[in-house]
Amino acid sequence: MSLQTFEVNPGVAPRATVIILHGLGADGTDFLSFADELKLDAVGPVRWVFPRAPVRRVTINGGQPMRAWYDILNMDLVQREDEAGLRASMALVQALIDAEVARGVPAQRIVLGGFSQGAAIALGAGLRHGERLAGLLAMSGYMPLADRLATERTMANAETPVFQAHGRSDGVIKLPRATATRDQLLALGQPLEWHEYPMEHSVCMEEVQAIQAFLRQVLAVG
């Protein structure tokens, strides 16, 4: 199985790739606007890849089928995790990275990011990936399988910069869950840039501007 994707290609050979994973019940088109809004001319030509999560039944939503990277069993997010679903999606995303490398973009020129569920998969897959990535981007997300991270993360991405942003009024993934992820990564020595905004479970313009600056930094041409 491979992931369906939407792509925005630069028209010439890309110098970098940014992969963005959508949230629960959304679609790969949710962040298509990033390709226009984020000005990365200094980076060179960039390919944007927006994967679509598989359709699965989501327990917390009455078992309704929807696009989801993994099942949500309850709102705790820690005590009962869909480990099989998480690991399956992490593997699919890692395969997507490998496919991008095969297309000619080195892993160290690839940024993996996501929103909510997508952010959880981006962190989990990125920190376990066997090749060094340029950066990881977590919007309104958290660390899945957090108790396994210290033993499962690869040294290849032990120094990969992480951008993490969250809303103070987020009612879906509460702020303490996000700050626990932040603190865990900092304790492991992971380079991390933290941003906190007066918003709910969403993305604000100030965050988009900060993401633009982060991408320019980690994808800077030396």
Helices and strands as residue ranges (DSSP letters): E 5-8, E 16-21, G 28-31, H 34-37, G 41-43, E 46-51, E 55-58, G 59-61, E 64-67, H 83-102, G 107-109, E 110-115, H 117-128, E 135-139, G 146-148, H 149-152, G 155-157, E 162-167, H 175-187, E 192-197, H 205-218
